[in-house]
Amino acid sequence: MSSTTGKAPTLADIRTWPATVDVPTAGKAFGLSRSHAYELAGRDEFPAKVIRAGNRYRVVTASVLSALSGAEGAEAAA
């Protein structure tokens, strides 16, 4: 899913992700460390939609794309 070089994934990379990804993977797209991404998810402050499944968190890929492409801001301005 993400490159081994530690670089943030591009929007094109993210479009190839499955419907949901783990918190560290999604956090990389926002430039977040693993621990900070989990902290934000736990406080319901992650910048994309997080789903809790049992004791696991999953991030909706479409919401990551939306947040990073500015689609939410464009809808709010319309």
Sequence and secondary structure as in RCSB ss.txt:
>XXXX:A:sequence
MSSTTGKAPTLADIRTWPATVDVPTAGKAFGLSRSHAYELAGRDEFPAKVIRAGNRYRVVTASVLSALSGAEGAE
AAA
>XXXX:A:secstr
   TT     HHHHHTS SEE HHHHHHHTT  HHHHHHHHHTT  SS EEEETTEEEEEHHHHHHHHHTHHHHH
HH 
